Amino acid sequence: MSRYLNQDRRQFLATSAALAASAALPRFARCAAANLTDLSAVQAVAAIRAGDVRAEDYARALLDRCEQLRDLNVFISLDPDAVLEAAHSADQRRTQGVALGALFGLPVPLKDSIGTAALPTTSGTRSLRNFHPATDAVVWQRLAQADAILLGKTNLHEMSLGWTSTNQVFGPVHNPYDPSRIPGGSSGGTAAAVAAHMAPAGIGEDTNGSIRVPAAMCGIAGLRPTHGRYPGGGVVPLAPTLDTVGPMARAVSDLCLFDAVVTSEAMVTAPANLRGARLGVARKHYFTDLDSGVERVVAEALARLRRAGVTIVEADIPNLSELVGKVTVPIIRYQARRNLSRFLTEQGAPVTFSQLVDGLSPEIREQVDDWMLEGSPNAVTEQSYQDAIQIYRPALQRTWRDYFREHRLAAVISPVVRMPAPLIPSPPTSPGFDVEINGVMVPMRIAFAQNIAPSSSAGLPSIVLPAGMTGALPVGIELDGPAGGDRDLLALGLAIEKVLEQIPSPQI
């Protein structure tokens, strides 16, 4: 019996619409790729549903790719036999004439902070390596109800507390474009898997850039939805006021497919009309001291958009840096310990919070000792936290609303980070280490966090798109839209994706 019988009518109709959209692809497009691993998620699902490709053959092709590129260290948990068994079962179901889900037969990698009963949920740390939550995270429940297959759990920066994915327990994740470099973090494993064609799409999690930074550095697309649009239940928390899961893919249409499944809304299929669309450029905050290669790629992207009819509106956002500084750090530092402790208890984890801390790697323990523990030298006071929640975050959100309205903007466009992927640090270092940009050493919190913090702190939707290459490394741009404007942002992404320079796949 189809799992759709357990879904409500709204979700059934929404996922049916997504299926209809993928089924509308021309027959030849479903299997146009010379290699199965080159298919997008939309193409793969359409091909499997039509019987042009067996789910088991497709799964085997992805698993072979995972094995060939195992030195990238993308996965923490991977069970090939379970994947092939699920794919074989999918093939049998297809011949029985039952309703097929919007992700039918699609193997999907999940960041290993997203709870699953079938595979451990380690959050990249030693003391949780054998932790099996009693139930799946809600986001995975929805994907599984749409007939997705769990491909594996991907490597990440330990406890999601960093942007490099240089994990000291399970080893560093390597960037597919240059294995000597980081993939970005903390969802580095998912980004590297998608970029390396181990899967067409996957799920990451973003508190303060953890989807967007690795998407940019690995040359793929990523969506951070409006805060609260996606369910967070069963995901290892950092700061629930900022945390959200989101899809990562090589094509925006795949982001649209996943968004439809998770939200039970109709799939976005029509690109926005770029003629006359208005995009804001706030140079003071987002464009200062960029790597010269990043600056060149972003300038060319803006030029391409102008030629496509987009109006670029040059206007800085009042008090943006000051407001973000009073929101992001206080919220993360205040909420992390409290919510991690609560999560471990509620999910029946094998360790308490104090035991988890005792098992942390030196780099992460340094952070925890500095600001997460009660009595830490840089712990946030109750007053600072309340000010952040009650005064400064609402002020930041008003500032964004006024900015969008005053300038009649569809989105704000910016480089995601100030430089391409740096070398993997050796030995691993704390987030306080510096990054070289144009011969100048820049603190990591500025190099990585300056551009991604404003939208996540305000709970806005963001989409990252690859915009070009500097040398052999990809550069990403970010589009931040008004709160709740996810569907319009996805439509904008579908249109802009066609205008930007098409980057090559990594040659591994």
C-alpha angles and dihedrals in degrees: 000000000000119000087227088081087072093054125088119250094255093057091044092054093046095050090044088056090051090051091050090052093053092043089056090069113111112265093243092053093061093070102018093120115097089220126041090226089064093063120109118232091255091051094045095050092047091050094048093046091050093049093243089120128026113234089227092054091048092048091048091052091053092045091051088052090050090052094046091053099037090126088073084071093219100151133059093181126023126160108187094182092055091048093050092046091052091047092049090051089051091055090052092049092051091060091051095067096239123145112278124215127242090254095039112170094353116141109219127192117216129203106252093244090071110093120243129169094207097056130028119268104218103162081215095287133120102237094055098048091112098035114131112180114221091239137024122258111266093245091056091046089058094047091047091050086057088056099257118155121226105242096182147294115278131224120254144170105291111274087352088278101137148032102238106065087221093150115193094198103045098020131256123303112236126221111245091220092055118001091204089067136070121259091217123251170354091316091040097134094056092047093049092047092053095043091049092051094246085130133356094233142002145173126264134170128234129199098152108355102321094134098032101048095053092041089056095044093047096045099244138115124262137181127211101188125213106286109270095021092104124046116254099192114131095016118121102253133223104167113349091197087066105020121108137156120227144169127266121197146150092246131044090224087066091053086053092051093051091045090055092051096047096044100034089231126130113276116261106239107153118083117229119255105255094193103107095357110147122223122184123226114197100187099177094065104025109031105045119122097352122176106264093241092049090047091053094049094047092047090053091048090054090048091051090050092050090052088051090057101264117145111224110209113202106207131134121227111243116247092346098143093045094050094046090051090057094047115037105050097039092051096047094044095047098043102040101076095039096049097040090052091049092047094052091052097044094046095048094242116185092240139049121234092261091050090049089053091050090057097049122119116255095257093052094039088056090059094044092050090048100052117348105065124078106265094020112152092245099033115138118250122234090247094052090050094049090048090051093050101038104031117016103037092050088047090051091050091049090049091055093046092050092047094052092045098044094051096033092233130177090199146332116253126208144143110276096224132003098246141023121262112310124218117279105268114244118224096023112255138199121265087264095078120112129245123213115238118175090340094308124109110235125189112255093235089062098038093050108021106036096085102033099047101072098062097040091047090054094042094242125156116253133187125195122207130183107249105180146301135285105200105317095333129091125238123208134204125209128218115199117195136188117285110277092016096111096125093050089047092052090050088051089050091052089055099042092046088067093051100049125084111277108236122213123250114256114274101221 
